[in-house]
Amino acid sequence: MTAIPTVGTAADRSTDTVPTLLAEVARRTPGAPALITPDRTLTHHELDDHTARLADVLRQHGIGRGQRVVVLADRTWQGVCCPLAVLRAGAAYVPVDPSDPEDRLREVVALSAAGAVLGRAELLGELPSLGIPLIPTEPPGGLPAGCPSAAGAEAEPPSPDDLAYVMLTSGSTGAPKAVLVPHGAVTCAARSLVDLFGVTSTDRVLHWTSLIWDTSGEEIYPALLGGAALVIDERVEARSVPALLAAVREHRVTVVDLPTAMWNELTHYLALGGEELPPRLRLVVIGGEAAHARTVRLWTERVPDRVGLLNTYGQTETVMVTHAAELSGPVGPALQDDVPVPIGRPLPHIRQVLVPSGDGPDELWIGGPSVAWGYADRPALTAAAFGPVPGVGGRFYRTGDLVRALPNGSLVHAGRADRQLKVRGVRVEPAEVERAMTTCPGVVAAAVFPLGDDPELLRLYGAFVPSESGPATEREVAEHCARRLPRALLPHRIAVVTALPLLRTGKVDRAALRARFTDAAAPSEGASAGSASAGQSLTARLAELFGRVLGAPCSASESLFARGGDSLTVTRLISLVHRELATDLTFQDVFDHPTPQELAQLVEDSGPSRGEPQ
C-alpha cells in the first residue's frame, strides 16, 4: 500500500498550557471582558482569580495531577470556569450533560475513573450516590478569599504532556470510547484557531455548543487565549434562528461557530427576508456535517462579503479543527451542485496522509501535535486507530473518512470506510445503540441503520426481534434506550420485525432493512408543499407545519417525536412557526407540548406575548 505524500508539517513543541496562557492574558489585559452573560460580566483578571480559587478548592479535596474530574457541563459561566479550574489544578476534566440518564452518568464515572464531580450545587443535589466527592462550584460561604492559589503560590502547574480532558464518543464495539487529550494538543489546536479565525481582543465569540462536544473548544479556547470575550446567553438553548440573531445583536457578537444544520436554517431564514445579519458579525464557522453547494450559493447571494464563511473539519481524536475551507468571496458562487463542498486544506499544525483505499477515494490519516493519546483502557482499539502510516511512519490517527483531493489541494469528503454515521452532526457508532437495545428484556436481536438520502435529513432507525416468551414492545425498548443513551444517540424510530434479514455471510443485511422501512418513511405527495392557511384553526395550522418539517402528514394528537422528530426537526419547526405564525417558541415548549393540539393550547394560553398568528 503506497500512501500519497504527507502534507503539512507539525508545529514545534511548546512548554505552554492553557492555564499558563490564560494567566498571561489576564496580566496583559486584566480589565478586558472575558465572559459576558445577560446578568454578569467577568474580566480576564476576574476569570483568572476565580479559576485559581476554585482550583485551590479542588486541591483541598485531594485533586491534582494525574486525576480526573467529572464536570456537569451546563452552558453557564460556571460551565466555563469549572473545566478551566480543573486544568489549573493539574487534573483532567470529563464533561457530562446534566440531562443524561443515571445509568449513563454512572458509566461515565466508572469509565473515566473520576476522582470527583464538580458542578453547580443545585445540579449536584440531584445526583445519585457515586462513591466520590461532589464539589459545588460555590461552596457554602463562597470560595475562600485570599487562598494561596489566588495569591500566586500554586502547586506545580501541568505540563504539555499531562492529560487535559477526556471526551466520550460513540463506540464501535458497543461501549462509548473515552478519548484522552493532553494539554499540548489543546494548546496547539487553540493557537491555530486563533490565527484561522483572526481572533483579537475586540472580538466577542458566541458560546453555542455544550462542553460535552469537542466543538465547544473551538469557541472557548480561541476566544479566551486570543484575549476576546466569550458570550453566554441562554436564549441559544431555544435553537431558533430569531433567538440566535437576537443574542448576536444584543451582545455585539463578532464570531459564531454553528453546526451545519443550524447554519442551513439560518441561511433559509435570511433568504426569506426575515431579518438581516447583525452588523458586528464578521465570521461564521460551520462544521459537523456536509454543507451543500446550493445552500452556500444562497448564503453568498443574501449575506454581504464582509461576513466570512469557513467550512471546518476535524475529530475529537485530532482535537477541534484540522482542515478549513473559505467559502465566502468568489468561492461560494462558483460551487456546482454535482461537486461536494470542500472541507479544505490542513491547518499549519496538521500532517495529513492520503492512503489509497482500493476503490477510488483515499482514506485520510491525520498526524501532528494535536493528535490524542488514544482511548482509555482500550489498547486494542487504540492500536487500530492510532499508529504509523504504512510506508510513511510517524504517529497518525486513522479517521475512517474517504476523501478526494481537488487540483488546488483542498479536500472533499467522499464517504466512510466503516459503519460510523453522522446523524445531526453527531458521530454515531450503530454498535453502541444496538448494544443498548439488546440489553432490554424481551429482545433477541437488534440492528440500527440510517434512513434518508439527504445528509441533512438522515435519521437513525432501530429494528428488533422480540423474544417469544415475554416479548418487549416498541415503547419498552425506546424507554430502555432513553435510560441508557444520551439523547443524540437515540433512534428516531424503533420498530418490531419478525427476523433480521441476513446476507450469505451471516451478517445483517442493512440494505434490505432500509428498503423495508423506506416506503413507510417516505413523505406523502404534497406534504412539504404549501403553507398554513389563515382560515384554519391554530391546531390545524400547527398540524400542517408539523407535517412540513416531518415530510409526512401529522394529526393534531400525534407527537412530533413519536413520528421521528429530533432536535433538527424542532429547530425547523420553531423557525417555521415564527415566520408563518409570528409566534416565538422555545425548544422546551416543543419538548413539553409535542403535539399540535398541546402546542396550540400553550400558544393560546400564553396570549399576545408570543405573537399573534397572521
C-alpha distance (Angstrom), angle and dihedral (degrees) to the residues before:
residue distance angle dihedral
M1 . . .
T2 3.81 . .
A3 3.77 118.7 .
I4 3.77 124.0 -146.3
P5 3.83 108.7 -111.4
T6 3.77 119.1 -79.9
V7 3.80 116.4 -95.6
G8 3.80 123.4 -153.7
T9 3.77 130.5 17.3
A10 3.78 128.5 -110.1
A11 3.81 114.7 -107.5
D12 3.81 118.3 -114.7
R13 3.78 116.2 -87.6
S14 3.79 114.6 -98.4
T15 3.78 132.2 -156.9
D16 3.82 90.9 -145.0
T17 3.79 124.4 107.7
V18 3.80 132.0 -173.5
P19 3.85 93.6 -96.8
T20 3.81 93.7 51.4
L21 3.80 92.7 45.9
L22 3.82 92.7 47.9
A23 3.80 90.3 49.7
E24 3.82 88.6 53.5
V25 3.83 91.3 50.4
A26 3.83 89.3 51.0
R27 3.81 90.7 52.1
R28 3.79 92.8 46.7
T29 3.84 99.0 45.0
P30 3.83 106.9 13.1
G31 3.79 96.4 161.8
A32 3.80 98.3 45.8
P33 3.83 116.0 107.9
A34 3.81 115.0 -100.2
L35 3.83 103.6 170.3
I36 3.80 122.4 26.1
T37 3.81 122.0 -170.7
P38 3.81 130.6 163.5
D39 3.83 90.6 -100.8
R40 3.80 105.0 32.4
T41 3.79 145.8 15.9
L42 3.79 124.4 -149.2
T43 3.80 119.0 -158.7
H44 3.79 120.9 -141.9
H45 3.81 88.6 -102.3
E46 3.81 92.3 50.6
L47 3.81 91.4 47.0
D48 3.79 90.5 50.1
D49 3.81 91.8 47.7
H50 3.81 94.4 47.0
T51 3.81 94.5 48.3
A52 3.82 89.5 47.4
R53 3.80 91.3 54.3
L54 3.79 93.1 45.0
A55 3.81 90.2 48.3
D56 3.81 87.9 55.1
V57 3.82 90.0 52.4
L58 3.81 88.4 53.8
R59 3.80 91.0 50.7
Q60 3.80 89.8 51.1
H61 3.83 86.1 59.6
G62 3.78 90.3 52.7
I63 3.81 96.2 -100.5
G64 3.80 115.0 145.1
R65 3.78 145.1 121.9
G66 3.77 115.8 -12.9
Q67 3.81 94.8 21.4
R68 3.79 131.6 107.1
V69 3.79 130.8 -137.3
V70 3.80 126.4 -162.6
V71 3.81 110.2 -134.4
L72 3.80 118.9 -158.4
A73 3.76 95.4 -135.3
D74 3.77 112.6 -150.9
R75 3.79 117.3 154.6
T76 3.82 101.2 -101.8
W77 3.79 134.4 109.8
Q78 3.81 87.1 -92.9
G79 3.80 88.3 54.6
V80 3.81 87.8 63.1
C81 3.81 97.6 38.7
C82 3.82 93.8 50.9
P83 3.83 98.6 61.0
L84 3.81 90.9 40.9
A85 3.81 90.0 52.7
V86 3.82 91.2 49.2
L87 3.81 89.6 52.6
R88 3.79 90.7 48.0
A89 3.79 90.9 52.1
G90 3.80 87.5 56.3
A91 3.81 94.4 -111.4
A92 3.81 130.8 113.8
Y93 3.80 124.8 -112.7
V94 3.80 127.1 -134.3
P95 3.83 110.3 -159.9
V96 3.80 117.8 -143.3
D97 3.80 129.9 -178.6
P98 3.84 109.6 -121.1
S99 3.82 89.0 -141.4
D100 3.82 93.4 59.5
P101 3.82 114.5 116.0
E102 3.82 118.3 -97.3
D103 3.80 93.8 -109.4
R104 3.79 90.5 54.9
L105 3.81 91.8 49.5
R106 3.80 92.1 51.6
E107 3.82 90.0 48.3
V108 3.82 91.1 51.8
V109 3.80 93.2 48.6
A110 3.81 91.2 49.3
L111 3.80 95.2 42.6
S112 3.80 93.8 48.4
A113 3.83 95.0 42.4
A114 3.81 88.2 -134.3
G115 3.79 119.2 -169.0
A116 3.82 96.3 -157.5
V117 3.79 145.1 -0.8
L118 3.81 119.3 -122.7
G119 3.78 124.1 -164.9
R120 3.78 149.3 105.1
A121 3.78 113.5 -40.7
E122 3.81 94.1 -121.5
L123 3.81 91.0 52.8
L124 3.78 93.5 47.2
G125 3.79 91.2 51.1
E126 3.81 89.7 64.6
L127 3.80 95.1 53.5
P128 3.80 124.1 107.4
S129 3.80 120.0 -121.7
L130 3.80 106.4 -73.3
G131 3.79 99.9 172.9
I132 3.82 94.0 -118.8
P133 3.84 132.8 89.2
L134 3.80 118.3 -78.5
I135 3.82 108.5 -146.9
P136 3.83 118.6 -166.5
T137 3.78 117.8 -145.7
E138 3.80 90.3 -128.4
P139 3.81 108.1 32.8
P140 3.83 119.6 -161.7
G141 3.79 107.6 -65.2
G142 3.80 91.9 21.3
L143 3.78 128.6 -96.9
P144 3.80 112.8 -35.3
A145 3.80 111.3 -91.9
G146 3.78 118.7 -132.2
C147 3.79 93.8 11.7
P148 3.82 116.1 166.9
S149 3.79 94.3 -104.0
A150 3.78 92.2 54.7
A151 3.80 89.5 52.4
G152 3.79 91.1 53.8
A153 3.83 101.0 -103.0
E154 3.78 94.0 120.0
A155 3.77 130.7 161.5
E156 3.79 118.5 -99.0
P157 3.83 106.7 -56.4
P158 3.80 120.9 -122.6
S159 3.79 120.1 -92.8
P160 3.81 128.6 -135.9
D161 3.81 87.7 -102.2
D162 3.82 93.9 58.1
L163 3.79 121.9 97.8
A164 3.84 113.1 -97.3
Y165 3.81 104.2 -178.8
V166 3.77 144.6 -12.0
M167 3.80 115.2 -136.8
L168 3.79 122.5 -168.4
T169 3.79 121.4 -138.1
S170 3.78 132.5 176.2
G171 3.81 112.8 -76.7
S172 3.80 125.6 -125.2
T173 3.82 91.9 -153.3
G174 3.79 95.0 50.2
A175 3.82 100.8 -91.7
P176 3.81 124.6 86.4
K177 3.80 116.4 -98.2
A178 3.81 119.6 -127.3
V179 3.81 108.4 -146.3
L180 3.82 113.7 -151.3
V181 3.82 112.3 -144.3
P182 3.85 121.1 -174.8
H183 3.80 127.5 -146.9
G184 3.78 93.4 -109.0
A185 3.81 91.7 57.6
V186 3.82 92.8 50.9
T187 3.80 93.7 47.3
C188 3.79 93.6 47.3
A189 3.82 94.1 48.1
A190 3.82 92.7 44.6
R191 3.80 93.0 51.6
S192 3.81 90.4 51.4
L193 3.80 89.8 52.4
V194 3.81 92.9 49.2
D195 3.81 86.3 58.7
L196 3.81 95.8 39.9
F197 3.82 93.4 50.1
G198 3.80 93.3 37.7
V199 3.81 91.1 -129.1
T200 3.82 117.0 -171.6
S201 3.79 135.5 166.7
T202 3.81 89.4 -90.3
D203 3.82 93.1 63.3
R204 3.78 129.4 99.3
V205 3.79 115.5 -159.0
L206 3.81 121.5 -160.6
H207 3.82 116.0 -127.5
W208 3.80 99.9 -138.9
T209 3.80 106.5 148.2
S210 3.80 127.4 71.7
L211 3.80 116.1 -113.9
I212 3.82 90.2 -116.6
W213 3.82 88.5 75.3
D214 3.79 123.7 71.5
T215 3.81 88.8 -132.3
S216 3.81 90.4 72.1
G217 3.80 87.2 72.9
E218 3.81 88.6 63.3
E219 3.81 87.3 64.5
I220 3.80 104.1 35.0
Y221 3.79 104.8 41.9
P222 3.83 102.6 40.8
A223 3.82 90.0 45.1
L224 3.80 96.4 50.6
L225 3.81 97.6 35.7
G226 3.81 89.2 48.0
G227 3.81 90.7 54.7
A228 3.82 91.9 -113.5
A229 3.80 129.3 128.7
L230 3.81 125.2 -99.3
V231 3.81 111.4 -141.9
I232 3.81 118.7 -146.9
D233 3.80 117.7 -170.7
E234 3.80 123.5 164.5
R235 3.80 90.6 -146.8
V236 3.80 90.1 80.5
E237 3.82 87.0 67.3
A238 3.81 86.6 74.9
R239 3.83 88.4 66.5
S240 3.80 90.1 -146.8
V241 3.78 123.6 137.2
P242 3.84 94.3 -131.8
A243 3.83 90.8 51.5
L244 3.81 90.5 47.9
L245 3.80 92.7 50.8
A246 3.81 91.8 45.8
A247 3.81 91.6 54.3
V248 3.81 92.5 45.4
R249 3.80 92.2 49.2
E250 3.80 97.0 44.1
H251 3.81 95.2 48.7
R252 3.82 94.8 38.1
V253 3.79 91.1 -122.9
T254 3.80 115.2 -167.9
V255 3.84 102.5 -176.1
V256 3.81 128.3 42.0
D257 3.82 126.3 -178.8
L258 3.82 110.1 -162.0
P259 3.80 137.0 176.8
T260 3.79 108.2 -107.1
A261 3.82 90.9 -115.9
M262 3.82 91.5 57.5
W263 3.80 91.1 46.0
N264 3.81 87.9 53.7
E265 3.80 89.0 56.4
L266 3.79 91.6 46.8
T267 3.81 91.4 50.4
H268 3.80 94.6 50.9
Y269 3.80 91.1 44.7
L270 3.81 91.0 53.9
A271 3.81 91.2 45.0
L272 3.80 89.9 57.5
G273 3.79 89.3 57.8
G274 3.79 95.2 -113.2
E275 3.79 95.2 137.8
E276 3.79 146.6 -26.6
L277 3.79 124.0 -107.7
P278 3.82 112.3 -97.2
P279 3.83 110.1 -94.4
R280 3.82 97.6 -121.2
L281 3.82 94.5 56.0
R282 3.82 108.8 107.2
L283 3.83 105.6 161.8
V284 3.80 136.6 35.0
V285 3.80 117.7 -171.0
I286 3.80 120.0 -164.7
G287 3.80 134.1 -175.2
G288 3.78 147.0 128.8
E289 3.80 96.9 87.5
A290 3.78 137.8 36.9
A291 3.79 114.9 -79.1
H292 3.81 119.0 -139.5
A293 3.77 123.7 -127.0
R294 3.80 93.5 -133.3
T295 3.81 91.0 55.3
V296 3.81 91.9 48.0
R297 3.82 89.9 51.5
L298 3.79 90.5 48.5
W299 3.82 89.3 51.7
T300 3.79 93.3 50.7
E301 3.81 90.5 49.4
R302 3.79 93.0 52.2
V303 3.83 104.3 32.6
P304 3.83 124.2 67.6
D305 3.80 119.0 -114.3
R306 3.81 91.2 -113.4
V307 3.84 88.4 77.0
G308 3.79 111.3 77.3
L309 3.81 121.5 -146.8
L310 3.82 119.8 -153.8
N311 3.80 123.5 -173.7
T312 3.81 108.2 -155.3
Y313 3.80 136.6 -167.5
G314 3.80 133.2 -167.5
Q315 3.79 146.5 121.1
T316 3.78 136.7 -124.3
E317 3.81 87.7 -113.7
T318 3.82 92.1 57.7
V319 3.84 95.3 38.2
M320 3.78 122.1 -112.7
V321 3.83 114.0 -37.3
T322 3.80 126.7 7.5
H323 3.83 101.1 162.5
A324 3.80 134.2 29.3
A325 3.80 137.0 -177.0
E326 3.80 125.9 -162.8
L327 3.82 108.1 -132.8
S328 3.79 100.5 173.6
G329 3.81 125.9 85.6
P330 3.82 115.3 31.4
V331 3.83 94.8 -19.3
G332 3.81 100.1 73.7
P333 3.83 99.5 51.7
A334 3.82 90.5 49.4
L335 3.81 95.1 57.4
Q336 3.80 115.1 112.7
D337 3.81 125.7 -147.4
D338 3.81 93.4 -123.9
V339 3.83 93.3 56.0
P340 3.83 121.4 72.1
V341 3.80 116.6 -118.3
P342 3.82 106.8 -102.6
I343 3.80 121.9 -110.1
G344 3.79 87.4 -153.0
R345 3.77 139.8 -138.1
P346 3.79 128.4 -38.3
L347 3.80 118.3 -88.2
P348 3.85 115.7 -113.4
H349 3.81 94.4 -95.8
I350 3.82 93.7 52.3
R351 3.80 130.6 92.4
Q352 3.78 115.1 -162.0
V353 3.79 130.7 -168.7
L354 3.79 123.6 -171.0
V355 3.80 109.9 -148.7
P356 3.83 116.8 -164.8
S357 3.80 109.5 -115.3
G358 3.79 95.3 -161.7
D359 3.80 97.9 -115.8
G360 3.78 105.9 69.1
P361 3.81 114.6 -75.7
D362 3.80 122.2 67.9
E363 3.78 126.2 -120.3
L364 3.80 114.3 -116.8
W365 3.82 118.9 -129.3
I366 3.81 118.5 -175.0
G367 3.79 128.5 -156.2
G368 3.77 138.5 167.6
P369 3.82 137.6 94.5
S370 3.81 94.7 -53.6
V371 3.83 95.0 64.7
A372 3.82 113.4 116.8
W373 3.80 123.8 -119.2
G374 3.79 92.9 -114.1
Y375 3.81 136.1 -104.4
A376 3.79 124.0 -30.6
D377 3.81 112.4 -105.0
R378 3.82 92.1 -12.3
P379 3.84 104.7 107.8
A380 3.79 95.4 160.8
L381 3.80 93.1 48.8
T382 3.80 90.7 45.5
A383 3.81 91.8 50.5
A384 3.81 90.5 50.7
A385 3.81 94.5 50.2
F386 3.82 103.0 33.8
G387 3.76 127.2 47.9
P388 3.81 146.6 76.8
V389 3.78 122.1 -30.0
P390 3.81 109.7 -120.5
G391 3.77 108.1 -101.3
V392 3.81 93.4 8.7
G393 3.80 107.5 59.0
G394 3.79 124.1 -161.6
R395 3.79 124.6 100.0
F396 3.79 118.4 -66.6
Y397 3.79 139.7 164.3
R398 3.79 114.8 -121.2
T399 3.82 101.6 -136.6
G400 3.82 97.7 -169.6
D401 3.82 87.4 -137.7
L402 3.79 119.1 129.0
V403 3.80 115.3 -142.1
R404 3.79 141.9 175.9
A405 3.79 124.0 -146.3
L406 3.81 117.8 -130.2
P407 3.82 120.2 -142.3
N408 3.82 90.3 -99.4
G409 3.82 91.5 55.9
S410 3.79 95.9 -105.0
L411 3.82 117.3 131.2
V412 3.79 130.8 -129.6
H413 3.79 123.4 -159.6
A414 3.80 114.6 -113.8
G415 3.81 105.6 178.2
R416 3.79 139.9 -79.4
A417 3.79 133.8 -58.7
D418 3.83 91.9 -148.2
R419 3.82 141.8 28.5
Q420 3.80 96.4 -79.6
L421 3.81 114.3 127.6
K422 3.78 135.9 -160.9
V423 3.81 109.3 -139.9
R424 3.82 117.1 175.6
G425 3.80 88.0 -16.6
V426 3.82 93.4 -56.2
R427 3.80 124.2 117.5
V428 3.79 109.0 -119.5
E429 3.78 125.3 -171.0
P430 3.83 104.5 -160.9
A431 3.82 90.2 -149.2
E432 3.81 91.6 66.6
V433 3.82 92.0 53.2
E434 3.82 91.4 44.0
R435 3.80 90.1 52.4
A436 3.81 90.5 54.7
M437 3.81 91.7 49.2
T438 3.79 95.0 48.7
T439 3.81 92.6 51.3
C440 3.81 89.0 64.5
P441 3.82 111.8 103.4
G442 3.77 110.9 -109.2
V443 3.84 96.1 31.1
V444 3.81 119.5 115.4
A445 3.81 100.4 179.2
A446 3.80 138.7 -9.4
A447 3.79 140.0 -167.3
V448 3.80 131.6 -167.0
F449 3.80 124.1 -155.5
P450 3.83 140.2 162.7
L451 3.77 123.8 -108.0
G452 3.79 127.3 -162.1
D453 3.80 137.2 59.3
D454 3.80 96.4 -131.5
P455 3.85 112.0 76.0
E456 3.82 88.8 -146.6
L457 3.81 90.4 59.1
L458 3.81 99.4 36.9
R459 3.80 111.0 141.7
L460 3.77 133.2 -166.6
Y461 3.79 117.3 -126.7
G462 3.78 128.6 -171.5
A463 3.80 127.0 -158.1
F464 3.78 124.4 -171.6
V465 3.78 139.0 -176.7
P466 3.83 112.0 -134.5
S467 3.78 121.4 -140.0
E468 3.79 118.0 -108.1
S469 3.79 92.8 -123.8
G470 3.79 113.8 53.4
P471 3.81 97.1 -5.3
A472 3.80 117.5 -158.7
T473 3.80 120.1 -122.0
E474 3.80 125.8 -132.6
R475 3.79 90.1 -108.0
E476 3.80 93.0 50.6
V477 3.79 91.8 51.7
A478 3.80 91.8 46.9
E479 3.82 91.6 50.3
H480 3.81 90.8 45.7
C481 3.83 90.6 53.9
A482 3.81 91.8 46.3
R483 3.82 89.1 58.7
R484 3.80 92.4 52.2
L485 3.78 109.3 31.6
P486 3.79 133.2 58.9
R487 3.79 113.0 -109.8
A488 3.82 92.4 -105.8
L489 3.84 91.2 64.1
L490 3.81 98.3 47.1
P491 3.82 115.1 114.4
H492 3.79 116.6 -114.3
R493 3.79 88.6 -132.3
I494 3.81 135.6 11.5
A495 3.79 118.8 -161.2
V496 3.80 139.3 178.4
V497 3.82 120.4 -115.4
T498 3.78 127.3 -178.3
A499 3.82 91.4 -133.0
L500 3.78 139.2 -7.4
P501 3.82 111.7 -110.6
L502 3.81 111.6 -118.2
L503 3.77 135.6 -152.9
R504 3.81 120.5 -132.5
T505 3.80 87.1 -97.9
G506 3.81 89.0 62.2
K507 3.81 93.2 -111.9
V508 3.80 121.5 127.5
D509 3.80 112.5 -87.1
R510 3.80 98.4 -132.2
A511 3.80 92.1 173.9
A512 3.81 88.6 61.5
L513 3.80 90.4 48.2
R514 3.80 91.1 51.2
A515 3.79 90.9 49.8
R516 3.81 90.5 50.3
F517 3.78 92.5 53.6
T518 3.81 99.3 37.1
D519 3.79 96.4 80.7
A520 3.79 92.2 49.5
A521 3.82 91.6 48.2
A522 3.80 98.3 42.9
P523 3.80 115.1 112.0
S524 3.75 116.3 -109.7
E525 3.79 118.0 -114.5
G526 3.76 111.5 -80.8
A527 3.79 94.4 9.0
S528 3.78 93.0 123.0
A529 3.77 97.8 37.8
G530 3.75 130.5 91.1
S531 3.76 129.4 18.7
A532 3.76 137.2 -100.1
S533 3.76 112.9 -73.5
A534 3.79 119.3 -125.7
G535 3.78 89.5 -135.7
Q536 3.78 94.4 65.3
S537 3.79 126.9 90.3
L538 3.80 116.0 -100.4
T539 3.82 90.2 -107.0
A540 3.80 91.8 52.4
R541 3.80 92.0 46.0
L542 3.80 91.2 50.8
A543 3.82 90.7 47.2
E544 3.79 88.8 55.0
L545 3.80 91.3 50.0
F546 3.82 89.8 47.9
G547 3.81 87.9 54.2
R548 3.79 92.2 50.5
V549 3.81 94.6 54.4
L550 3.82 92.2 41.6
G551 3.80 94.2 46.5
A552 3.81 91.5 -129.5
P553 3.82 136.2 67.9
C554 3.81 116.5 -79.0
S555 3.81 124.9 -162.4
A556 3.79 123.4 -136.2
S557 3.80 93.2 -103.4
E558 3.82 99.2 43.7
S559 3.80 119.7 106.7
L560 3.78 117.2 -123.2
F561 3.80 89.8 -136.2
A562 3.79 95.9 46.3
R563 3.80 86.0 56.5
G564 3.81 91.6 54.8
G565 3.80 100.8 -89.6
D566 3.80 119.4 154.6
S567 3.80 139.4 176.4
L568 3.80 92.3 -70.0
T569 3.80 90.2 50.7
V570 3.81 89.4 51.4
T571 3.81 90.6 49.8
R572 3.79 91.0 53.1
L573 3.79 92.7 45.2
I574 3.82 92.0 51.5
S575 3.81 91.4 50.8
L576 3.81 92.4 45.5
V577 3.82 93.2 49.2
H578 3.80 90.7 48.5
R579 3.81 92.2 49.9
E580 3.80 99.7 42.5
L581 3.80 103.4 28.8
A582 3.83 100.4 28.5
T583 3.80 87.5 -127.9
D584 3.79 125.7 133.6
L585 3.80 117.7 -142.5
T586 3.79 131.9 176.5
F587 3.80 131.1 -141.9
Q588 3.80 89.0 -107.0
D589 3.83 91.4 52.9
V590 3.79 90.8 58.7
F591 3.81 95.4 41.8
D592 3.82 90.9 51.1
H593 3.83 94.4 41.7
P594 3.83 104.7 32.2
T595 3.84 99.0 163.6
P596 3.83 126.4 73.8
Q597 3.80 88.6 -121.1
E598 3.82 94.5 53.6
L599 3.79 93.7 42.4
A600 3.81 91.8 49.8
Q601 3.81 89.7 52.1
L602 3.80 90.4 50.8
V603 3.81 92.1 51.1
E604 3.80 92.8 47.0
D605 3.82 92.6 47.1
S606 3.81 91.3 48.9
G607 3.79 92.6 57.7
P608 3.78 127.6 -158.8
S609 3.81 94.3 -24.6
R610 3.80 88.4 85.4
G611 3.77 93.4 48.6
E612 3.78 130.3 -98.2
P613 3.79 120.8 -90.5
Q614 3.80 110.1 -109.0
